[in-house]
Amino acid sequence: MTNPTLENQVTLPKKGTSRDQILKELQASHDRDTNWHDGRTFSLVYHANDEHTDFLKKAYSIYFHQNGLNPSAFPSLQRMEAEVVSMAANLLGGGIETAGTMTSGGTESILMAIKTYRDRARALQPQITKPEMIVPISIHPAFDKAAHYFDVKIVKAPLAADFRVDVEAVKKLTNPNTILIVGSAPQYPQGVVDPIAELASFAKSKGIGMHVDACVGGFLLPFLKKLGHPIPAFDFTVDGVTSMSADLHKYGFASKGSSIVLYKDKDLRRYQFFVLAEWPGGCFASPSMPGTRPAGAIATAWGTLRAFGEDGYLEIAKACWDNTKKLQSGIAALGMEIVGKPDATIFGFSAKDVDVYAVADQMQMRGWYIDRQQHPTCLHLMVTPAHTNHIDAFLKDLKDCIAIVKKNPALSTEGMAAMYGMAAKVPDPAMIDQFLYQFMDARYTTGPTA
């Protein structure tokens, strides 16, 4: 793909535009996007209610200009982050010795965990020159990204018939270079919790770290469990679990840009930090990837946990679960099949007699944004309180769209359905990678504003 010509490039305007005009343009642009506020998305946005959203904006604004990099300048941020870590550790079965930091999101939490285990191995196991980690094939792509960034080989274990990782396969893949085993709670595609207790027991027996990726479930599963749902053991109460990642901006309902990474103790967390004594600008120490850390994300996380409290989160978890069961029942009544047996309020659904990718295209034309998945082919929903009053409308449109696709099989050759259909038939994944690179190039090519 060629670069845009100079005539098509966007340049800095010679004179400034009025802020009122810019705000109008921003609002107009916002209103043309998918309407997440009315429950039209099933990922990307986590909305508890309008009152809480207004609270987040106010809390973030109070700390709009502060920088979480230097706690000596802003001690209130240090206190709030420490309290967020403590509340999260307590929720996830940790004790007074559990340590951690906030991060900008699940990906950074995962990056920090992999960097921590790599650096720990370098310090304590120098004989390991080519470190490896074993993960399920259902693991979040952030682990592939971390492996790429930090030169840790990622070894993927197959799933059992229930979509949970095959523990025996994990055992067979372990070797002297293995520094980490990973499981999800839950994994994203089918919403099932991996057999964490079995993985952790094996990891401990081999002296290997055990990380639980609870980015989706960390602030949901504990409350579903309190409501009486049979959630498999997944947190620090499991002997052998040494670290966890959990997103505050997902089912924690804090503002975007807030996650947490936790370790069994501060001795392990130490390997996350970066320090540099020999800099002319002074001694430098950083807890995570960024230099500047937005203080607003720390403030809203702290404020959100205190605002909802246990009772508030239990109410949210119940709403999410009730919404999920209603959606699953309605989808099944339309002749579609829920993939696996989800432990949480995220799930995939498929069909044998209709192209679900084409159905998703038709739903998107009606304003619904649904994630497409592969291996197996299915669509994906992540359910929140925002969907409470919109489930009937969703199911009605879904029924109509299924009928449209059945009557028009050619729709499978158009839109996203064509792309996913092609991907399923291409034998070499490298060819799809090249397509995705081109897709990214196109996304980040700028042209003149409308």
N, C-alpha and C positions, 0 to 999 in steps of 0.2 A: 504494500500500500504506500503510495507516494505522500510526501509531506504536503500540507496545504500551501498554496502560493501566497506570496506576500499580500495580494489583494484580499485573500480570505482570512488572513490572520487578525486576531483581535488585539488591539493595541490600547495602551493606557490613554484615556481621554485627555485632551488638552485642558479642558475646564471641568471642574467637578459637577456632578449631578446633585440636585437637591435630595436630601435624605428622605423627604416625604415621597418623592417620586420613586426612589429606590425601594422603599418599603412597599409601595403599591405594586411594583414589578415583582418583588419577592413573593408577595401574597398571591398575585396572579399565577406565578410559576408554581407555587405550592398547591394551589387549587386545581391545577391541571394534572397533578400526580395522582397515584392511586389513593383512594380515600380510606386511609387506615383508621380514621376516627370512627367510622361507621362499620367497623368490623370487616372491612373488605380485604384485609391482608391476613395471612396466616403464618407470617414470619417477619423478621426485621424490626417490627414495632411491638412494644409491650406497653399496653395502656390500661391502667387500673381504673381511673375515672378522671373527670375533668377537674375536680377539686384537687386531686393529688398532682395533676399536671401543673396547675397554677402554683401549688406549693413548691414543686421542683424549680420552676422558673424563678421564684422569689429567693429560694435558698441558694441557687446557683449564682444569682446576681449579687448577693451579698459578698461572695468570694470571687467575683468575676475577674479581678485583676491580680489576685494573689498567686504565688507560685509555690507549688508543693515540693520543689527541689530542695529548698533550704529550710529545714524546720527551726533553725535558730532564729530566723527572721519572723517566722509565723508559727509560734508554738501552739496556737490553737489547732492548726492543721495536723501537727504531730499528735496532739491528744485525740482528735477525732479519728484519724487513721488507726491509731492504736486501739481505740474503742471499737471501731468497725471490725478489725482483726479479731478482737476478743469475742465480740458477739457472734461472729461467723464461726470461730473455732468452737465455741460452746454449742452452737446449733448443730455442728457437724461432728460432735462426739469428741472434740479435742479437750485438752486440759490446760492448766496454767502454763505448761511448758510448750504448748503449740505456738508456733511463730509464723509470721507471714507479712505480706505487704499488699497494698492495693495496686492495681494495674489499670491500663486503659481499656481492657476488654479481654475476652476469653483467649484470643490468639496470643496476646502478650503474656497472659498468665501461663499458657502452655509453653511459649518460648522460654520464659524464665525458668520453668521447671526443668526443661531439657538442658538448658545452659547450666543449671545448678548441678544436675547429675553428671554432666560431662566434666565440669571443673572439679567436682568431688573425686571422680575417677582419676583425673590427671594428678591430683594431689595424693590420694591414698592408694591408688592402683596403677602406678606408672607402667606396669607391664602391659596394660591394655592400651595399645596404640591405635586401634580401630574400633571404637566403642559402638555397640549396637543396642537398640531398644526393640522390644517385641510389642506389637499393638494388634488389635483386631482389624480386619479389613474395613470394618464399619467406623473406624476412628475418624475424628474430625480432621479435615485437611491441614489444620494448623500444625499437626504433628509432622506431616510431610514437609511443611514449610520450615519447621524447627530443625528437622533432620538436614534439610538443604542448607540452612543458614549456619548451623553449628557443626557440620561434618560428623553427624552421628548417623550410622546406617539404620534405616528403618526396615524392620522385618515384619511382614504382615501375616498374621495367623488367620486361618479360615474360620467361618462361623458354623455352629451346629444348626440343626434343622429349625431351632427356635430363634435363630438370628443372634444368639449370644455366642461369644467367642468360645471356641473349642479348647478347653483347658489342656487336654492331652496333647493337642497340636502345639500349644504354647510350650509345654514341657520339652517336646522333641526339638523345638527350634532354639532352645536355650543353649548357649555355649560359653566358654570362658570370656568372651568379649561382651557378653550381655551385661549392661549396667542398669537396665530399667525394664520393668513390665508395666503395661498400661491397660486399664479397663475403663469403661464408660458407665455413668450412672445419671441418666440413661444415655444410650447412643442415640444419635439424631435420627437416622433413617426410619427405624421401626419403634423407637421409644421404649426399648427393653433395657434392663439393667444387666450388665455382664456379671458373671459369677465371681464377684469381688473377693469373697471370703476364700474361695479355692485358689484364686490367683495369688492373693496376698500370703496365704499359708506357704505356697510353693516358693514365692519370691523370698520370704523370710528364711526358709530352709536353705536357700542358695546364697544368702547374703546379698540379695539384689534389691534395689529400690522398687517400690510399688506406688505408682501414681494413679489416682482416680480422677478422671475428667468428669466433674459434676458441673460443668459450665451451665448446662441446661437445668439440671435437677437440684443443684445445691440449695436453692431457696424455695424448692417446691416439694421434693420427696420427704423431707422431715415432717412437713405439715400434713401431707397425705397419710403418712404413717400414723401421726397423732389422731387423724380422723378414722383410723381403723383399717386402712387399706394395707394389704400384705406386701409391703415394700421389702425387697431383699436387702440384707445388710450391705452397706456400701461405704461407710465413712470411717472416721478414726477409731470408732469402737471395734473395728475389725483389726485383729492383731496382724501386723505386717504391712498395713497401709502406712506409707511414709510421707505422702504429700497429696494435695487435692487442689483443683481449680474450680471456682464457682463464680458465676457472673451475677453481679448485683443489678445490672441493667437488663436482665431477662426477667425471670420470675421474682427477683428481688424488687423490681419496679423502681429502681433508682434511675437517674438520668444516664443517657448514653455516655460511654467512656468510663465505666466503673465495673471492675471485676476484682477478684481476690485470688491470691495463690497462698496456700498454707502448707507448712511443713511440720513434721512431728516435733521438731525442736529447733532452737536457734542455731545449733551447730550445723545443721543441714542448710538452713536458710543463709548462712554466711557465704556459701558459694554462689548465691544469687547476686550478691553485691559486687559493684565495680568501684575500685579505689585507685587513686593516682596521687602519689606524694610529690613527685618531681615536676610540677607544673608551675611556671612563673606566675600564673594567676592565683596561686594558692593551692592548698590541699583540696583535692576533689574527691567526692564520694557520691555515688548514685545508687539507689536501690533497684532500679529496673531499667528498661530500654530508653525511655525519653530522658532528655535533660529537664527542660521545663515540664512540670506536671500540673495540669489544670486543677486549681483548688476547688472549683465549683463541683467537680465530680466527687471529691472527698466529702464536701459539705452535704451534697444531696444524698449520698449513700448513708452517711451518719444520721441525717435527718429522717430519711425514709424508714430505716430500721426502727427508729424510736417512734415515728409517727404511727406505723402500723402495729408494731408490737406483735406478740404471739397471736392474740385474738384476731387482729386484722389479717394476718397471713393465713390463719386457719379459714377465715371467711373467703379469702381470695382462692385458696386451694379448693375449697368446696365448690365455688362457682366454676372454676376451671374444670373440675372433674364432672360436674353435672352437665356442663356444656359439651364435654367430650363424649359422654355416654349418649347424649341426645343426637349429636352428629353421627356417631358410629351406628346407632340404631337406624337413623334416617338413611344413611348411605347403604347399609345392608338391605334395607327395604327396597332400594332401587336396583338390587341385583349385583351390587359391587361387594368386594371382599376386603375386610380389614387384614392387613399383612401382619402376621404374627399375633402375639398377645401382649400389647403394650402395658408397661408398668406405670406410665406417666400420661400426661395430657398432650402428647404428640404421637402421631401415628401416620402410617401410610395406608392407602387403599388402592385396589386394582380392579380390573375386570377382564374377563376372557372374551367377551363378545363385542367390545367396543375399544377403539383407540383412545386411551385415557389422555394421551398427549394432545390429541385433537380436541377432546373435551375441555382440557385446561385452556386451550386457545380460545374456545368459544366462551368459557367463563370469564376470561380476561377481557374479552370484548364487552362483557356486561359489567366490568368494573371490579371483578374478583381476581386477586393475585394469589395463585396457588403454585407452590414449588413442584417441579417435576423431578422424579428420581429414576435411577436405573439400577439394574442388578439386584432385585427384580424391578421391572417396569411398574411404576406406580406414581400416584400423586401423594402429596404430603401436607398435613395440617398441624399447626402448632396453636393450641387453643388457649385463649385468655378471657378475662371478664369482658373485654370489648366485644366479644361475639354473642353475648347473652341475648340481646334483643334482635339478632339478625340471622339466627339459625334457620328459621322457617323460610326466609327469603333465599338463603343460600341453597337449601335443599330443593326449593321450587326451581331455581335457575339451573341447578345441577341436573334435575330430571329433564328439563327442557333441552339442555345442551347435549345430554346423552342421546335423546331422540333425534336431534339435528344431525349429529355425527353418524348415527346408524343409518339415517336416510341419505347421507352424503359421504360415502367412503373416501371420496377424493380429497376431503379435508385433511386426510393424513399426509398429503403431499405438500401441504402449505404451512407457513409460519414455523413456530417452534416445534410443532409435531414433526415436520420434515427433518429438522436438524437432529432431534433426538432419535428419529427413526433411522437416519443415516448413521448416527454414531453407533447404534446397536448392530449395524451390519458391517462396519469397517473393522477388518481383522487387526490392523496395526494401530494401537493407541497413540503412537507418535504422530499419526496423521491428524488425529483429533486435537492433539496438543498444538500443532501448527495452526489449525483453525482457530483455537482459543487465543493464541498469540495475536492473530490477525484481528480477532474480535476485540481484544484489549487495545490494540493500536487504534482501531476505529473509535472506541469509546473515549480515548484520551486525545483525539484529534479535535482541535477547536476550530470553530468557524464563526462567522459574524453572529451577534446576538439578534434575536427577533425584534 
